Amino acid sequence: MAYTWHPVTEQEKEEIKKNAKNLLDEFSSKIAKIETSEQKPEDKENLRLEGTGWNTDDNFREIMMDNAPMIENGLIIAETGAWKK
């Protein structure tokens, strides 16, 4: 069956909404039946504690800038997509 573009009628809009709702309802009922081994924490006590991150060398920025092929106004200028050629 070939479909061509045409203005959608109100009846078609309602049918699309109905089909979309049925599709989502069917999908959600099936996904609800999937058993996983992952358990969700019931309370915030079981969540991991946030750390403080890590410390970098004081001269990290200087090292990065020294290794950058091109710098302009304190920003590294990088070529994007060169590996795709």
Distance bins in CASP14 RR format, pairs under 12 A and 6 or more apart:
PFRMAT RR
TARGET T0000
AUTHOR 0000-0000-0000
RMODE 2
METHOD distances of the structure
MODEL  1
3 12 0 0 0 0 0 1 0 0 0 0 0
6 12 0 0 0 0 1 0 0 0 0 0 0
7 13 0 0 0 0 0 1 0 0 0 0 0
8 14 0 0 0 0 0 1 0 0 0 0 0
8 15 0 0 0 0 1 0 0 0 0 0 0
8 16 1 0 0 1 0 0 0 0 0 0 0
8 17 0 0 0 0 0 1 0 0 0 0 0
9 15 0 0 0 0 1 0 0 0 0 0 0
9 16 0 0 0 0 0 1 0 0 0 0 0
10 16 0 0 0 0 0 1 0 0 0 0 0
10 17 0 0 0 0 0 1 0 0 0 0 0
11 17 0 0 0 0 0 1 0 0 0 0 0
11 18 0 0 0 0 0 1 0 0 0 0 0
12 18 0 0 0 0 0 1 0 0 0 0 0
12 19 0 0 0 0 0 1 0 0 0 0 0
13 19 0 0 0 0 0 1 0 0 0 0 0
13 20 0 0 0 0 0 1 0 0 0 0 0
14 20 0 0 0 0 0 1 0 0 0 0 0
14 21 0 0 0 0 0 1 0 0 0 0 0
15 21 0 0 0 0 0 1 0 0 0 0 0
15 22 0 0 0 0 0 1 0 0 0 0 0
16 22 0 0 0 0 0 1 0 0 0 0 0
16 23 0 0 0 0 0 1 0 0 0 0 0
17 23 0 0 0 0 0 1 0 0 0 0 0
17 24 0 0 0 0 0 1 0 0 0 0 0
18 24 0 0 0 0 0 1 0 0 0 0 0
18 25 0 0 0 0 0 1 0 0 0 0 0
19 25 0 0 0 0 0 1 0 0 0 0 0
19 26 0 0 0 0 0 1 0 0 0 0 0
20 26 0 0 0 0 0 1 0 0 0 0 0
20 27 0 0 0 0 0 1 0 0 0 0 0
21 27 0 0 0 0 0 1 0 0 0 0 0
21 28 0 0 0 0 0 1 0 0 0 0 0
22 28 0 0 0 0 0 1 0 0 0 0 0
22 29 0 0 0 0 0 1 0 0 0 0 0
23 29 0 0 0 0 0 1 0 0 0 0 0
23 30 0 0 0 0 0 1 0 0 0 0 0
24 30 0 0 0 0 0 1 0 0 0 0 0
24 31 0 0 0 0 0 1 0 0 0 0 0
25 31 0 0 0 0 0 1 0 0 0 0 0
25 32 0 0 0 0 0 1 0 0 0 0 0
26 32 0 0 0 0 0 1 0 0 0 0 0
26 33 0 0 0 0 0 1 0 0 0 0 0
27 33 0 0 0 0 0 1 0 0 0 0 0
27 34 0 0 0 0 0 1 0 0 0 0 0
28 34 0 0 0 0 0 1 0 0 0 0 0
39 46 0 0 0 0 1 0 0 0 0 0 0
40 46 0 0 0 0 1 0 0 0 0 0 0
40 47 0 0 0 0 0 1 0 0 0 0 0
41 47 1 0 1 0 0 0 0 0 0 0 0
41 48 0 0 0 0 1 0 0 0 0 0 0
44 50 0 0 0 0 0 1 0 0 0 0 0
54 60 0 0 0 0 0 1 0 0 0 0 0
56 62 0 0 0 0 0 1 0 0 0 0 0
56 63 0 0 0 0 1 0 0 0 0 0 0
56 64 0 0 0 0 1 0 0 0 0 0 0
57 63 1 0 0 1 0 0 0 0 0 0 0
57 64 0 0 0 0 0 1 0 0 0 0 0
59 65 0 0 0 0 0 1 0 0 0 0 0
59 66 0 0 0 0 1 0 0 0 0 0 0
60 66 0 0 0 0 0 1 0 0 0 0 0
60 67 0 0 0 0 0 1 0 0 0 0 0
61 67 0 0 0 0 0 1 0 0 0 0 0
61 68 0 0 0 0 0 1 0 0 0 0 0
61 71 0 0 0 0 0 1 0 0 0 0 0
61 74 0 0 0 0 1 0 0 0 0 0 0
61 75 0 0 0 0 0 1 0 0 0 0 0
61 76 0 0 0 0 0 1 0 0 0 0 0
62 68 0 0 0 0 0 1 0 0 0 0 0
62 71 0 0 0 0 0 1 0 0 0 0 0
62 74 0 0 0 0 0 1 0 0 0 0 0
64 71 0 0 0 0 1 0 0 0 0 0 0
64 74 0 0 0 0 0 1 0 0 0 0 0
64 75 0 0 0 0 0 1 0 0 0 0 0
64 76 1 0 0 1 0 0 0 0 0 0 0
64 78 0 0 0 0 0 1 0 0 0 0 0
65 71 1 0 1 0 0 0 0 0 0 0 0
65 72 0 0 0 0 0 1 0 0 0 0 0
65 73 0 0 0 0 0 1 0 0 0 0 0
65 74 1 0 0 1 0 0 0 0 0 0 0
65 75 0 0 0 0 1 0 0 0 0 0 0
65 76 1 0 0 1 0 0 0 0 0 0 0
65 77 0 0 0 0 0 1 0 0 0 0 0
66 76 0 0 0 0 0 1 0 0 0 0 0
67 76 0 0 0 0 1 0 0 0 0 0 0
67 78 0 0 0 0 0 1 0 0 0 0 0
68 74 0 0 0 0 1 0 0 0 0 0 0
68 75 0 0 0 0 1 0 0 0 0 0 0
68 76 1 0 1 0 0 0 0 0 0 0 0
68 77 1 0 0 1 0 0 0 0 0 0 0
68 78 1 0 0 1 0 0 0 0 0 0 0
68 79 0 0 0 0 0 1 0 0 0 0 0
69 76 0 0 0 0 1 0 0 0 0 0 0
69 77 1 0 0 1 0 0 0 0 0 0 0
69 78 1 0 0 1 0 0 0 0 0 0 0
69 79 0 0 0 0 1 0 0 0 0 0 0
69 82 0 0 0 0 0 1 0 0 0 0 0
70 76 1 0 0 1 0 0 0 0 0 0 0
70 77 1 0 1 0 0 0 0 0 0 0 0
70 78 1 0 0 1 0 0 0 0 0 0 0
70 79 0 0 0 0 1 0 0 0 0 0 0
71 77 1 0 0 1 0 0 0 0 0 0 0
71 78 0 0 0 0 0 1 0 0 0 0 0
72 78 0 0 0 0 0 1 0 0 0 0 0
79 85 0 0 0 0 0 1 0 0 0 0 0
END
